[in-house]
Amino acid sequence: MKPTLLLLAAGMGSRYGGLKQLDGLGPNGETIMDYSIYDAIKAGFGKIVFVIRKDFEQDFRDKVLSKYEGHVPVELCFQSLDALPEGFHCPEERVKPWGTNHAVMMAKDCIKEPFCVINCDDFYNRDAFMVIGKFLSELPEGCTNKYAMVGFRVGNTLSENGSVARGICSKDKDENLTTVVERTEIMRVDGPICYKDEDGKWIEVEDNTPVSMNMWGFTPDYFEHSVNYFKEFLSDEKNMKNPKAEFFIPLMVNKLINEETATVKVLDTTSKWFGVTYAADRQSVVDKIQSLVDSGVYPDKLF
């Protein structure tokens, strides 16, 4: 069974401004999502599912979905604040979405096969899709609780225009993930790559340290785990009282690992990530895409 690609496209780019998901960066106005989908098709994915907000559905259909017709099946599902399990209600002061794992849960009725989750505004490069596509397509039918993540080498994921936030990963001797720790400030400090710890101290890490770029491989049983844990999350008074509390994928994954419910294989990739974290990154991304087109990695026009 061919795996499905799930793109999380419901967020707004707060640091970059505007709907950066629809920003044309390729030579013919291609978005970063277009390159992800092109690479996923090359890697053997058979369906694309987007999680978006209902309020920009028409814009999204007109500008994004129409170009994939005849290339790959596409479905839409929607993330909203009030999409909560029965018995739970959204606090009035809540305006922020419930986070990446809540977005994943919105696709529960659309996906019945192994699937890969990615951010829509990150340029992952083809090797990453080949690596996760191979893992998912080789899973035995009906397989459960054997997941994966693509561990990008941190040195391949930095911005030239400021610090970045990354989930720094630890793994065991079998290449299984043991923890993901979110570090909100990672950058080169006088040469070495460092992150700032809880005490504001810079801690050095190796260039090839694996980090999560939110590229995960799951089987459909993951949805049921997520629904059950989301109920626990919402039952915690501090999460309901905090209008910024979010149900992140690493939170869910760490729970499954710690309880020994599931294993998550860390897959290495040589791919160099890039994306528009800051407005100043935009021209650099345009130039990098053009360079890949010029070298024949991508055609001048994707779809």
Helices and strands as residue ranges (DSSP letters): E 4-8, G 20-22, H 32-42, E 47-52, G 54-56, H 57-63, G 65-68, E 74-78, H 100-105, E 115-119, E 122-123, H 126-137, E 146-153, G 154-156, E 164-171, E 177-188, E 193-196, E 202-205, E 210-218, H 221-235, H 237-241, H 249-258, E 263-268, E 274-275, G 279-281, H 282-294
